[in-house]
Amino acid sequence: MARKQIVVDKKYDVIVCGGGTSGIAAAIAAARGGASTLLIERVGALGGQLSFSGPPGFAFAHLFNPRGEQDAAGIIEEIHARMLKEGHALPHLKPEHRLEGGYTFSYVDPDWFSITIFEMMEEEGVELLLHSLVVDVVQDGDKVTGVVAENTNGTMIISGKIIIDCTGEGDVAVRAGAPYEYVDKQTVQPHTLSFTMDGVNWKELLDWIHKNPEQLAWFEHVLPHWPDERKETAHQKALEFYRTCDDPKLFGEFMGFTSFHKKGLETGEWHKFSGIGFFLIPREDGHVQAHMQHSSQVPEVLTDDAWDITKGEIECRRQNAIALKFFRKYIPGFENAYLTRMCPELRLREGRRIMGDYKLTKNDIAAGQEFDDVIGKSHFKAGAHHTVDQNTIAQVAKVCPQDDGSYDIPYRCLVPLKVENMLIAGKHVSTDRDAYLRYLHQTMVTGQAAGAAAALCVKRGISPRALEKRVGELQRILKQQGAIIDGTH
């Protein structure tokens, strides 16, 4: 029997493809701009990597640059403040040894995050179409006029004035003919499958750390351009913190366990694909859980190949089984810990980057580059690629702004080449490989900007590309929504 084809009567101002972190920000911002907004998501959950595929533990990290200036806010800050007030988040964690490296955490409960997002969608009047996969676009020449979605109803054709690709992999933009860059199978960063453990004896773990502070990693607490003397000072601050801190929440993450790692590699009880460590998940009444988002890493998996992704799902579960047994046997405080959650799908670290009217580069980040069409900021390092070995993350070739400040993200990165009436948001915006804006806070910054821009384009009757010449109006809207586009170093 042929698939039933359904032409949806309603024409939307904005259609957001993908309900992950960029997609939810885009949908909220578009609706607030007065646009009738439809959000299409392939699964039944919203929130993507924060609530569904991991990393819930990382949450809203890196909101403050090394000078202590907040450079990512807007919808991010609104959600965090709302969840903090309701008892489902921790305050911004900014201990000195982390803040000076721009490595802060603002944890939220991933399951309450998902509930919060559904509440906000209803409040803003965003229409949802879940369990639906956008498989194609409708075009008039280079202008996108709608999308084609597959679901249990059949094949749905839905018209929209502006389409925002928030799929994470640029699937919709590619189908519209937008050019992209990607690496080969031997180069692509490894992907991971996160899991969570409860029942940790935190006192036992911290007692061990107080006596063995050198067993934890500290490299993320320094910036690559610092002189060796300053790096060593930061190292000593970290060690002193490890010796004395009695609150696991302030640690943010626990990485290293170097002697146990070495033993596991020698005995074969730990696999060779990553280091050992975990982040945190806050729960109600001050309870915290350990969240492992680096314990499995699978190489040579391209995100535009379902056979590859399937291989990755299988291999990461094999590695996670090894990790679970290892934590319980060796890591202090984990003897009676147990698995509470295995994320249902891979966290895809590296996929296509859709090329736009500007490509953000590693050199831009090193220079702390400013742009006239700024729509958001970040200070996250460029070139911090994951590696399939015991180090987990490469410690060379990373750069960040030399003044310890932030860099601008230009609007033109969201406007794809060769396609009209489309915007890009999330980890596949236009950058070079090293400047890849894949981290959760960055995806929400670009998502909010894309949603606000889409609504403004509809209101003014112009294309996203034409908006480049009147971006000041977009910037005013973003600032009214609490986004940070100026005022930092």
C-alpha positions as CSV (number, residue, x, y, z in Angstrom):
1,M,0.0,0.0,0.0
2,A,1.4,3.4,-0.9
3,R,2.2,5.9,1.8
4,K,-0.6,8.4,2.4
5,Q,0.3,11.9,1.5
6,I,-1.1,14.7,3.6
7,V,-0.9,18.4,2.8
8,V,-1.3,20.3,6.0
9,D,-3.8,23.1,5.6
10,K,-2.1,25.6,8.0
11,K,0.9,27.6,6.8
12,Y,3.3,28.5,9.6
13,D,5.4,31.6,9.8
14,V,8.4,29.6,11.2
15,I,9.1,25.8,11.2
16,V,11.8,24.6,13.5
17,C,13.2,21.2,12.5
18,G,14.6,19.5,15.6
19,G,13.7,19.9,19.3
20,G,17.1,19.8,20.8
21,T,18.8,22.6,22.7
22,S,19.1,24.9,19.7
23,G,15.6,24.0,18.5
24,I,13.8,24.8,21.7
25,A,15.6,28.1,22.0
26,A,14.7,28.9,18.4
27,A,11.0,28.0,18.9
28,I,10.7,30.1,22.0
29,A,12.3,33.1,20.5
30,A,10.3,32.8,17.3
31,A,7.0,32.6,19.1
32,R,7.9,35.5,21.3
33,G,8.6,37.5,18.1
34,G,4.9,37.0,17.2
35,A,5.5,34.2,14.6
36,S,3.2,31.2,14.4
37,T,5.7,28.5,15.1
38,L,5.8,24.7,14.6
39,L,8.5,22.6,16.2
40,I,9.0,19.2,14.6
41,E,11.0,16.6,16.5
42,R,11.8,12.9,15.6
43,V,11.4,11.5,19.1
44,G,8.9,12.2,21.9
45,A,11.2,14.3,24.1
46,L,12.4,17.8,23.8
47,G,15.9,19.0,24.9
48,G,18.2,16.8,22.9
49,Q,21.6,16.5,24.4
50,L,20.5,18.0,27.7
51,S,17.5,15.8,28.4
52,F,17.8,12.9,26.0
53,S,21.1,11.9,24.6
54,G,23.4,13.4,27.1
55,P,25.3,15.2,28.6
56,P,22.9,16.0,31.4
57,G,25.9,16.3,33.6
58,F,27.6,19.1,31.6
59,A,24.4,21.2,31.6
60,F,24.8,24.9,31.2
61,A,28.6,25.0,31.4
62,H,31.0,27.8,30.4
63,L,28.5,30.7,31.0
64,F,31.3,32.9,32.5
65,N,34.5,33.8,30.8
66,P,37.9,33.7,32.6
67,R,37.4,37.4,33.7
68,G,34.2,36.3,35.5
69,E,31.9,38.0,33.0
70,Q,28.8,36.2,32.0
71,D,28.8,35.9,28.2
72,A,25.9,33.5,27.6
73,A,22.4,34.3,29.0
74,G,19.1,35.0,27.4
75,I,16.9,31.9,27.3
76,I,19.7,29.9,29.0
77,E,19.7,32.2,32.0
78,E,15.9,32.3,32.1
79,I,15.6,28.5,32.2
80,H,18.3,28.2,34.8
81,A,16.8,30.8,37.1
82,R,13.4,29.3,36.8
83,M,14.6,25.8,37.6
84,L,16.8,27.1,40.4
85,K,13.8,28.8,42.0
86,E,11.8,25.5,41.7
87,G,14.6,23.5,43.3
88,H,15.7,21.6,40.2
89,A,19.1,23.3,39.6
90,L,22.3,24.2,41.4
91,P,23.5,27.9,41.5
92,H,26.2,29.0,39.1
93,L,29.3,27.1,40.4
94,K,32.3,29.5,40.2
95,P,35.1,28.4,42.5
96,E,38.2,30.5,41.9
97,H,40.3,27.8,40.4
98,R,37.7,27.0,37.8
99,L,36.5,30.6,37.1
100,E,39.9,31.8,36.1
101,G,40.0,29.1,33.4
102,G,36.4,29.9,32.3
103,Y,35.4,26.4,33.3
104,T,32.3,26.9,35.3
105,F,29.1,24.8,35.7
106,S,25.4,25.6,36.1
107,Y,23.8,22.2,36.6
108,V,20.1,21.4,36.1
109,D,18.1,18.3,36.6
110,P,17.7,16.8,33.0
111,D,14.3,15.3,33.6
112,W,12.9,18.4,35.2
113,F,14.5,20.4,32.3
114,S,12.4,18.4,29.9
115,I,9.3,19.1,31.9
116,T,10.2,22.8,32.0
117,I,10.6,23.0,28.3
118,F,7.2,21.5,27.6
119,E,5.7,24.0,29.9
120,M,7.4,26.9,28.1
121,M,6.3,25.6,24.7
122,E,2.7,25.7,25.9
123,E,3.2,29.1,27.5
124,E,4.6,30.6,24.3
125,G,2.0,29.0,22.0
126,V,4.5,26.8,20.1
127,E,2.8,24.0,18.2
128,L,4.6,20.7,18.5
129,L,4.7,17.7,16.1
130,L,6.6,14.9,17.8
131,H,7.6,11.5,16.6
132,S,8.0,13.0,13.1
133,L,11.2,13.1,11.0
134,V,11.8,15.9,8.4
135,V,13.0,14.0,5.4
136,D,12.9,16.7,2.7
137,V,12.1,20.3,1.8
138,V,9.7,21.9,-0.5
139,Q,11.4,24.5,-2.8
140,D,10.7,27.1,-5.4
141,G,14.1,27.5,-7.0
142,D,16.5,28.3,-4.2
143,K,13.7,29.4,-1.8
144,V,12.5,26.9,0.8
145,T,8.7,27.0,1.2
146,G,8.1,24.1,3.4
147,V,9.2,20.7,4.7
148,V,8.2,17.1,4.2
149,A,7.9,15.0,7.3
150,E,7.3,11.3,7.8
151,N,5.3,9.9,10.7
152,T,2.6,7.3,11.5
153,N,0.0,9.5,9.7
154,G,1.9,9.2,6.4
155,T,4.0,11.8,4.5
156,M,3.1,15.3,5.6
157,I,3.8,18.4,3.5
158,I,3.9,21.5,5.7
159,S,4.3,25.0,4.4
160,G,6.4,27.6,6.2
161,K,7.8,31.1,5.5
162,I,11.1,30.6,7.3
163,I,12.6,27.1,8.0
164,I,15.2,26.7,10.8
165,D,17.4,23.6,10.7
166,C,18.2,22.6,14.2
167,T,18.7,18.9,13.5
168,G,22.3,19.0,14.8
169,E,23.6,17.3,11.6
170,G,22.3,19.8,9.0
171,D,20.1,17.2,7.4
172,V,17.4,19.6,6.2
173,A,19.9,22.2,4.9
174,V,21.7,19.6,2.9
175,R,18.4,18.4,1.3
176,A,17.8,22.1,0.4
177,G,21.2,22.2,-1.4
178,A,23.3,24.1,1.1
179,P,27.0,23.3,0.9
180,Y,28.8,21.8,3.9
181,E,32.1,20.7,5.2
182,Y,32.8,17.4,7.0
183,V,35.8,15.2,7.8
184,D,36.6,11.7,6.8
185,K,36.1,8.5,8.8
186,Q,39.6,8.4,10.1
187,T,39.5,12.0,11.4
188,V,36.0,12.4,12.9
189,Q,35.9,12.9,16.6
190,P,34.6,9.9,18.6
191,H,31.0,9.8,19.8
192,T,29.8,8.6,23.2
193,L,26.9,7.1,25.0
194,S,26.3,8.6,28.5
195,F,25.0,6.9,31.6
196,T,24.2,7.8,35.2
197,M,25.0,6.1,38.5
198,D,23.4,6.6,41.9
199,G,24.2,5.2,45.4
200,V,27.7,6.8,45.5
201,N,29.2,7.2,49.0
202,W,30.4,10.8,48.5
203,K,32.2,11.0,51.9
204,E,34.3,7.9,51.1
205,L,35.2,9.4,47.7
206,L,36.1,12.8,49.1
207,D,38.1,11.3,51.9
208,W,40.2,9.4,49.3
209,I,40.6,12.6,47.1
210,H,41.7,14.6,50.1
211,K,44.5,12.1,50.6
212,N,45.3,11.7,46.9
213,P,44.6,15.1,45.2
214,E,47.3,14.4,42.5
215,Q,45.1,11.6,41.2
216,L,42.6,14.0,39.7
217,A,43.1,15.8,36.4
218,W,43.4,19.6,36.4
219,F,44.3,20.6,32.8
220,E,40.9,22.2,32.1
221,H,41.5,24.8,34.8
222,V,44.2,26.6,32.7
223,L,44.2,28.4,29.4
224,P,46.6,27.4,26.6
225,H,48.3,30.8,26.3
226,W,49.2,31.2,29.9
227,P,52.9,31.0,30.8
228,D,54.1,27.9,32.6
229,E,54.4,29.8,35.9
230,R,50.7,30.8,35.9
231,K,49.7,27.2,34.9
232,E,51.6,25.8,37.8
233,T,49.9,28.4,40.1
234,A,46.6,27.2,38.8
235,H,47.7,23.6,39.4
236,Q,48.5,24.3,43.0
237,K,45.1,26.0,43.5
238,A,43.4,22.9,42.1
239,L,45.4,20.6,44.4
240,E,44.5,22.7,47.4
241,F,40.8,22.6,46.5
242,Y,41.0,18.8,46.1
243,R,42.6,18.5,49.5
244,T,40.0,20.5,51.4
245,C,36.6,20.7,49.6
246,D,33.9,18.6,51.3
247,D,31.1,19.4,48.9
248,P,31.0,17.2,45.7
249,K,28.8,19.7,44.0
250,L,31.6,22.3,44.0
251,F,33.9,19.9,42.2
252,G,31.7,20.1,39.1
253,E,33.5,17.0,37.7
254,F,35.9,14.3,38.8
255,M,38.4,13.3,36.2
256,G,41.7,11.3,36.2
257,F,41.9,8.6,38.9
258,T,45.3,8.0,37.3
259,S,46.6,5.0,39.4
260,F,43.3,3.1,38.9
261,H,43.3,4.0,35.2
262,K,46.8,2.6,34.8
263,K,45.9,-0.6,36.7
264,G,42.7,-1.1,34.6
265,L,44.7,-0.8,31.3
266,E,47.3,-3.3,32.6
267,T,44.7,-5.9,33.7
268,G,42.4,-5.3,30.8
269,E,39.5,-4.3,33.1
270,W,39.4,-0.8,31.5
271,H,39.1,-0.3,27.7
272,K,41.5,1.8,25.8
273,F,39.1,4.3,24.3
274,S,38.9,7.0,27.0
275,G,40.0,8.1,30.4
276,I,38.1,7.7,33.7
277,G,35.8,10.3,35.2
278,F,32.4,11.7,35.5
279,F,30.2,14.8,35.9
280,L,27.2,15.4,38.1
281,I,23.4,15.5,37.9
282,P,21.5,17.4,40.6
283,R,18.3,15.9,41.9
284,E,15.8,17.2,44.5
285,D,16.7,17.9,48.1
286,G,20.4,18.4,47.4
287,H,20.9,14.8,46.1
288,V,23.5,14.4,43.3
289,Q,24.3,11.6,41.0
290,A,27.4,10.7,39.0
291,H,27.0,11.1,35.2
292,M,29.5,9.4,32.9
293,Q,29.7,11.1,29.5
294,H,33.2,10.1,28.5
295,S,33.3,6.5,29.6
296,S,32.7,5.2,26.1
297,Q,34.1,6.6,22.8
298,V,33.7,5.1,19.4
299,P,35.9,6.0,16.5
300,E,35.3,6.1,12.7
301,V,31.5,6.8,12.9
302,L,30.2,9.3,10.4
303,T,26.9,10.9,11.5
304,D,25.6,10.9,7.9
305,D,25.7,7.1,7.8
306,A,23.1,5.1,9.7
307,W,25.2,1.9,9.4
308,D,28.1,3.7,11.2
309,I,25.8,5.1,13.9
310,T,24.4,1.6,14.5
311,K,27.9,0.3,15.0
312,G,28.6,3.1,17.4
313,E,25.5,2.4,19.5
314,I,26.6,-1.3,19.9
315,E,30.2,-0.5,20.7
316,C,29.5,2.2,23.2
317,R,27.2,-0.1,25.2
318,R,30.0,-2.7,25.3
319,Q,32.4,-0.1,26.6
320,N,29.9,1.2,29.2
321,A,29.4,-2.3,30.6
322,I,33.2,-2.5,31.2
323,A,33.1,1.0,32.8
324,L,30.2,0.1,35.1
325,K,32.0,-2.9,36.5
326,F,35.3,-1.0,36.8
327,F,33.8,1.9,38.8
328,R,32.1,-0.5,41.3
329,K,35.3,-2.5,41.7
330,Y,37.9,0.2,42.0
331,I,36.7,3.8,42.5
332,P,36.3,4.7,46.1
333,G,32.7,5.3,47.1
334,F,31.3,3.3,44.1
335,E,31.2,-0.1,45.7
336,N,27.4,0.0,46.1
337,A,26.6,2.4,43.2
338,Y,24.2,1.3,40.5
339,L,23.1,2.2,37.1
340,T,20.0,4.4,36.9
341,R,20.1,5.6,33.3
342,M,21.6,4.7,30.0
343,C,20.9,7.4,27.5
344,P,18.9,6.0,24.6
345,E,21.2,7.2,21.8
346,L,24.7,8.3,21.0
347,R,25.8,11.8,21.7
348,L,27.2,12.8,18.3
349,R,30.2,15.0,18.7
350,E,31.1,15.9,15.2
351,G,29.0,16.1,12.1
352,R,28.5,18.3,9.1
353,R,29.0,22.1,9.3
354,I,26.7,24.0,6.9
355,M,28.6,26.7,5.2
356,G,27.1,30.2,5.5
357,D,27.7,33.8,4.6
358,Y,30.6,33.8,7.1
359,K,32.7,31.0,8.5
360,L,33.9,31.5,12.0
361,T,37.5,30.3,12.4
362,K,40.0,29.3,15.0
363,N,41.9,32.5,14.3
364,D,38.8,34.5,15.1
365,I,38.5,32.8,18.5
366,A,42.2,33.3,19.3
367,A,41.8,37.0,18.5
368,G,38.6,37.4,20.5
369,Q,37.1,38.7,17.3
370,E,34.3,41.2,17.3
371,F,31.7,41.5,14.5
372,D,29.2,44.2,13.6
373,D,26.5,41.5,13.2
374,V,27.2,39.8,16.6
375,I,24.2,37.8,17.9
376,G,26.0,36.0,20.8
377,K,29.2,35.4,22.5
378,S,31.4,32.5,23.8
379,H,34.8,32.0,25.3
380,F,35.0,28.2,24.7
381,K,38.3,27.0,23.4
382,A,38.8,26.1,19.7
383,G,40.6,22.9,18.7
384,A,39.6,20.9,21.8
385,H,39.0,17.7,20.0
386,H,38.2,14.4,21.6
387,T,40.6,11.5,21.0
388,V,40.1,7.8,21.1
389,D,42.8,7.0,23.7
390,Q,43.3,7.2,27.4
391,N,43.6,11.0,27.3
392,T,40.0,11.4,26.1
393,I,40.7,15.0,24.9
394,A,43.7,16.3,23.0
395,Q,45.8,18.7,25.0
396,V,47.5,20.5,22.1
397,A,46.6,23.0,19.5
398,K,43.8,24.6,21.6
399,V,43.3,28.4,21.5
400,C,41.1,30.9,23.2
401,P,40.9,34.7,23.4
402,Q,44.3,36.0,24.4
403,D,42.8,38.6,26.8
404,D,40.9,35.9,28.7
405,G,37.7,37.4,27.4
406,S,35.1,36.3,24.8
407,Y,34.6,36.3,21.1
408,D,31.6,37.2,19.0
409,I,29.4,34.9,17.0
410,P,28.2,36.7,13.8
411,Y,24.7,36.4,12.4
412,R,26.0,35.5,9.0
413,C,27.1,32.1,10.4
414,L,23.4,31.2,10.6
415,V,22.6,32.1,6.9
416,P,23.3,29.1,4.6
417,L,24.9,29.6,1.2
418,K,22.8,28.9,-1.9
419,V,19.5,28.7,0.0
420,E,16.9,31.3,0.8
421,N,14.3,31.5,3.5
422,M,16.3,29.2,5.8
423,L,18.4,29.7,8.9
424,I,20.8,27.3,10.7
425,A,21.2,26.9,14.5
426,G,23.1,24.5,16.7
427,K,26.3,22.7,16.3
428,H,26.2,22.7,12.5
429,V,26.4,26.5,12.0
430,S,29.1,27.8,9.7
431,T,32.6,27.4,11.2
432,D,35.9,25.8,10.5
433,R,36.5,22.5,12.2
434,D,38.4,23.9,15.2
435,A,35.8,26.6,15.9
436,Y,32.9,24.1,15.9
437,L,30.1,25.6,18.1
438,R,28.9,22.2,19.4
439,Y,28.7,22.9,23.1
440,L,25.3,23.1,24.7
441,H,25.3,26.8,25.7
442,Q,26.6,27.7,22.2
443,T,23.7,25.8,20.5
444,M,21.2,27.7,22.6
445,V,22.8,31.1,21.8
446,T,22.6,30.4,18.1
447,G,19.1,28.9,18.5
448,Q,17.7,31.9,20.2
449,A,19.2,34.2,17.6
450,A,17.8,32.2,14.7
451,G,14.3,32.1,16.2
452,A,14.3,35.9,16.8
453,A,15.7,36.5,13.3
454,A,13.1,34.3,11.7
455,A,10.2,36.1,13.4
456,L,11.7,39.4,12.4
457,C,12.0,38.3,8.8
458,V,8.4,37.3,8.7
459,K,7.3,40.6,10.3
460,R,9.3,42.6,7.8
461,G,8.6,40.4,4.8
462,I,12.3,39.9,4.0
463,S,14.7,36.9,3.7
464,P,17.3,36.0,6.4
465,R,20.0,37.1,4.0
466,A,18.4,40.5,3.5
467,L,18.3,40.8,7.3
468,E,22.1,41.0,7.3
469,K,21.7,44.7,6.2
470,R,19.4,45.6,9.1
471,V,20.8,43.3,11.8
472,G,20.7,46.2,14.4
473,E,16.9,45.5,14.8
474,L,17.7,41.9,15.5
475,Q,20.3,42.8,18.1
476,R,17.9,45.1,19.9
477,I,15.4,42.2,20.1
478,L,18.0,39.8,21.4
479,K,19.1,42.3,24.1
480,Q,15.5,42.7,25.2
481,Q,15.3,38.9,25.5
482,G,18.3,39.0,27.8
483,A,21.0,37.8,25.3
484,I,24.5,39.1,25.8
485,I,26.0,40.6,22.7
486,D,28.2,43.4,24.2
487,G,29.6,44.5,27.5
488,T,32.4,41.9,27.9
489,H,36.1,41.9,27.1
